[in-house]
């Protein structure tokens, strides 16, 4: 079933609609967690029950960064995207793309490979089947990345090792 993703404001809240579910970040102006705290709480492989909180943090920071570059915490956005990459849920791809495309700073902080947690082939197939600008934008950027060599020798496992090394963490499991 296709997933539609829409971002917008409703009474000061940021809304993401996926399969009819609305995930709301209650106050996108107040993020009380740092990248170190979110990594300490959930690690690189967050438990499934932590994913809604991670998504809400990413939505809130993305909204702030879209409002004004530098207002969002792009380091926190990166960590949330890494954690979603490790979770490997196809439906998170448009959310990660929304974060990456929020600003030039976010684009630099969030690697294009983070869109492909479930795998490159799987992600492209998923995005091709999705309606909307977010899916098309993400797919276009992945295809450009392939043409530019950004996915040469790509594997989910290699990316996971690279992210673990970036944060100085051991890969658990």
N, C-alpha and C positions, 0 to 999 in steps of 0.2 A: 504494500500500500504506500503510495507517495506521501512524503512528509512535506507539509508546507511550513515555512518558517517566516514569521513576520516580526519585525521589531517596531515598537511604538511606545507611546506613553499613555498611561491611564492613571489619572489622579496622582501624578508624580512617581508612578512605578514603571519600571521597564518590564515589558511583557514579551515572552517568546512562546509562540503557539506551535506545538508539535503534536500531530495526530489528535487535535482537539483538546490537548491538555495545555493549560496556561501555567507557566512557571513565572513567578513574580519575585523580583528582587525588591523588597519593601522600600528601602531607602537607598537609592543608588549613590547618594552623596556621602554616605558614611560607610566606609569599608574599615573594619576594625581588625583586619588580619593582614599580616605581612607574608611575603613569599616564604620566609624561613618558618613562620608559624604554620602555614598550610602544608609545607613539606614535612614538618615535625608531626603534625596531626595525622596526615594521611599517607605520607611517603609518595614514592613515584607510582605505585600501583594502589590507588585508593580502593577501599571496599565499595561495593555497589551502593550501599546506603549513604556513602559520602558524595556520590556523584551529583545529586540535586543541589547540594550546598556549593559544590565546585562550579556547577553551571550558573547558579545565581550570582556567585562572586564574579565570574567572567562576564555575565550580562551587565552587571552593575558597572564594572570597570570599563567595559566597552562603551557603554552609554556616556560615561564621563569623558572618555577619550574622544568620542565622536563630537561631543559638545565643544571641546577645546583641547587641541593637542597638548599633552603634558598634564592634563587634569586627571586622567586615569593613570593607574600604576601599571605600566607596561611590563615590569618585572613580575608582578603578581599575575598579570594576564598570561605571560609566558608560562609560568608554573602551572596555572590552571589548564592551559592548552597541552602541556606535557602530560599532565595527569589524565586528561581526556584521551590523548594519544595512547597512553598505556592501557586505558580501559577498552580501546578499540571498538567503540560503538559507531556504526555508520551514521546514525542520526545526529551525532555531534559534529559531523563535518561542516555543515552550514554555520553552526555556532562558532566554530574555530575560524572559519573564513570571515565571518562577520567581525570577529576580534582582530584578525590580521589586517583587514581592510579598513579599520577604524581611523588610522592615521599613518603618516610616514614612520613615526616612531614605533607604532605597533607592528607595522609591516616588517620593519627591521628586527624587532624582538622575536617575532613568531615565524619560525621557519616554515616554508611551504610544505616540507615533508610531514609536518605535524598534522596536516589534513588527512594523512593516509595511515592512521593507526591500524585499521583492519587489513591493510595491504593496498598497494598501488592499483592493481587490477580491480579489486573489489570496490575500491573507492570511486574509481572512474565509472564503473558500471552503475554504481548506486547514483552518482551525480547525473549521469545521462538519463536516468529514469525519473529524476525529480523535476518538477516544474519550478519556475521562479528564477529571479535574478541571482539570489545567493548561490544556488546550485550551479547555475551557468557561470557565474564569476569564479567560483572555486574550480570548476572543471577547466575553464579557460586558463587559469593560472597554473594548474597542474600540467596541462598540455604544453604551455610555454616553458615551464620548468624542465620538462622532458627534452624539449628542443634545445634548451640551453645547457643540458647536461647535469642539471641539479638532481636528477634521479638515477644517475649512472651508479650501478652497483647498489641500488637502494634495497634494503630489507628492513622489515619491522624490527628484527632482533638487533641489527647493527645500529639503527636509530635509537633503540632503547639503551644500548651500551653507551652511545655517544651522549645521551641526555644524563645518564647516571654519572658519567665522567664529568660532565659540565657542572653538576651540582656536588661532585665529590662524594657520591653515595654508592653503596654496593647495591647491585641488583638482587633483590630478594626473590626467591622462588625460582 
